[in-house]
Amino acid sequence: MARSSSGFVAGLTAAAIVAVGVLAYQASANAPADLSVKPRTPGTAAPSVSPSGGPKQPAKDPLAVPANSGTGERVVYSLADRRVWIVDGKGKATRTFAVWPSTVDPVAGTYRVTSRSGSVRGSDGVQIEHVVRFATAEDVAIGFSAAVDGSTPSPDPARKTGGIRMKRADGDAMWTFAVIGAKVVVVAQSA
């Protein structure tokens, strides 16, 4: 009887840990501060005019997921925009943020997260965390990470490196979302 009770308690504990993890992800999945500008309500402002005299094009919604990025739950990385979107199962971006890529880019395509490391030293000597690797190009591992000190250094153009740096808060969100096997879609540009 004691063994089955302890197994039941262990199962409940595991379920509670998963629930806390899900709630933590949902709490962290807010758009970053630089995207907190509320969209205008239709009809509340007159259209503006560009310096050339023509009508100004409406600002692009930064949460808009690139149309050519597949479907379902995924991480989308735009090479041209240097931006990542974390996309839920309904195709809606739950978070988007700017990134700082290294010197080697992955080829546009669909990948799966192959490995993760909680904390390591980057090829530039900086301590990094939440490393999520998903591709290899030019014999270089490609992955997302955040510098523990919050830095976003410019990569040495003479070295072949594949780190895609992000802010620590964004790295936390990536780490929670992009588990082994998670889909990563790399697009050349967002349009």
C-alpha positions in Angstrom: 0.0 0.0 0.0 2.8 2.4 0.8 4.5 1.9 -2.5 1.3 2.7 -4.5 0.7 5.8 -2.3 4.2 7.1 -2.9 3.8 6.5 -6.7 0.6 8.4 -6.6 2.2 11.3 -4.7 5.1 11.3 -7.1 2.7 11.5 -10.1 0.8 14.4 -8.5 4.0 16.2 -7.8 5.2 15.8 -11.4 1.8 17.0 -12.7 2.1 20.1 -10.4 5.6 20.8 -11.7 4.4 20.7 -15.3 1.4 22.9 -14.5 3.7 25.5 -12.9 6.0 25.4 -15.9 3.1 26.0 -18.3 1.9 28.9 -16.1 5.4 30.3 -16.0 5.6 30.2 -19.8 2.2 31.9 -20.2 3.3 34.6 -17.8 6.5 35.2 -19.7 4.9 35.2 -23.1 4.0 38.9 -23.1 5.4 41.0 -25.9 8.5 42.9 -25.0 8.3 46.5 -23.9 9.4 47.8 -27.3 6.2 46.3 -28.8 3.8 47.6 -26.1 2.4 50.4 -28.2 -1.3 49.7 -28.5 -2.7 49.5 -32.0 -5.0 52.3 -32.9 -8.7 51.5 -33.1 -10.0 51.7 -36.7 -11.5 55.1 -37.5 -10.0 56.9 -34.5 -7.3 58.8 -36.4 -7.1 60.5 -39.8 -4.6 58.9 -42.3 -1.2 60.7 -42.3 0.7 61.9 -45.3 4.3 60.9 -46.0 7.0 63.5 -46.8 6.6 62.7 -50.5 2.9 63.8 -50.3 1.4 60.4 -50.8 -0.5 58.5 -48.1 1.6 56.8 -45.5 1.6 53.1 -45.5 0.2 51.6 -42.3 2.8 50.4 -39.8 3.4 46.6 -40.0 2.1 44.7 -37.0 5.3 43.4 -35.3 3.4 40.4 -34.0 2.4 39.4 -37.5 4.0 36.0 -38.2 5.7 35.7 -41.6 3.3 34.2 -44.1 5.8 31.8 -45.5 6.7 30.2 -42.2 4.6 27.1 -42.1 1.8 26.3 -39.6 1.4 25.1 -36.1 3.5 25.6 -33.0 7.0 26.8 -34.0 9.8 29.3 -33.6 10.2 31.5 -36.7 13.5 33.2 -37.4 13.7 35.8 -40.1 17.3 36.2 -41.4 16.6 39.6 -43.1 14.7 41.1 -40.1 16.9 39.6 -37.4 13.8 38.8 -35.5 12.2 35.7 -33.9 8.5 34.9 -33.3 7.4 32.3 -30.8 4.1 30.9 -32.4 1.5 28.9 -30.6 -0.5 26.0 -32.0 -3.1 28.3 -33.4 -0.6 30.2 -35.5 -0.6 33.3 -33.3 2.7 34.9 -32.1 2.9 34.9 -28.3 6.2 36.8 -28.4 8.5 38.4 -30.9 11.9 40.0 -30.4 15.1 41.2 -32.1 18.2 39.0 -32.2 21.9 39.5 -33.0 23.2 36.7 -35.3 26.8 35.6 -35.6 28.8 35.2 -38.8 27.2 31.9 -40.0 23.5 31.8 -40.9 21.4 28.7 -41.3 19.9 28.1 -44.7 16.2 28.9 -44.9 14.1 25.9 -44.1 12.4 23.8 -41.4 14.5 22.4 -38.5 14.0 20.7 -35.2 15.7 21.6 -31.9 18.5 19.0 -31.5 20.2 19.9 -28.3 20.1 22.4 -25.4 22.5 23.6 -22.8 21.6 25.5 -19.7 24.9 27.4 -19.4 28.1 27.3 -21.4 30.9 29.6 -22.5 30.2 31.0 -26.0 32.8 30.9 -28.8 33.5 34.6 -28.0 34.4 33.8 -24.4 31.2 35.2 -23.0 29.2 33.1 -20.5 25.8 32.3 -22.2 22.7 30.5 -21.0 19.6 28.8 -22.5 21.4 27.6 -25.6 18.9 26.0 -28.1 20.6 24.4 -31.1 18.7 23.5 -34.2 21.0 23.5 -37.3 24.5 23.2 -38.7 26.0 25.3 -41.5 29.6 25.4 -42.7 30.4 22.8 -40.0 29.2 25.3 -37.3 26.4 24.6 -34.8 23.6 27.2 -35.1 21.5 28.1 -32.0 19.8 30.7 -29.9 21.3 31.9 -26.7 21.5 34.8 -24.2 24.6 36.3 -22.6 24.5 36.0 -18.8 25.9 39.6 -18.6 23.2 40.9 -21.0 25.7 41.9 -23.7 25.0 41.6 -27.4 28.5 41.9 -28.8 29.3 42.3 -32.5 30.8 39.0 -33.8 34.3 38.9 -35.1 33.9 38.7 -38.9 37.1 36.7 -39.1 35.6 33.8 -37.0 32.9 31.3 -38.1 30.4 31.3 -35.2 26.7 30.3 -35.2 25.2 31.9 -32.0 22.1 33.9 -32.4 22.0 36.2 -29.3 19.0 37.6 -27.6 18.1 39.5 -24.4 18.0 37.3 -21.3 14.2 37.6 -20.9 13.7 36.5 -24.5 16.2 33.7 -23.8 14.1 32.6 -20.9 11.0 32.4 -23.1 12.9 30.5 -25.8 14.2 28.0 -23.3 10.7 27.3 -22.0 9.2 27.0 -25.4 11.8 25.3 -27.6 12.3 21.9 -26.1 14.1 19.0 -27.9 12.2 18.3 -31.1 10.4 21.7 -31.3 10.0 23.1 -34.8 12.2 26.0 -35.9 11.4 27.7 -39.3 14.1 29.9 -40.8 12.8 32.3 -43.5 14.9 34.6 -45.6 12.6 37.6 -44.9 9.3 38.2 -43.2 7.3 39.5 -46.2 
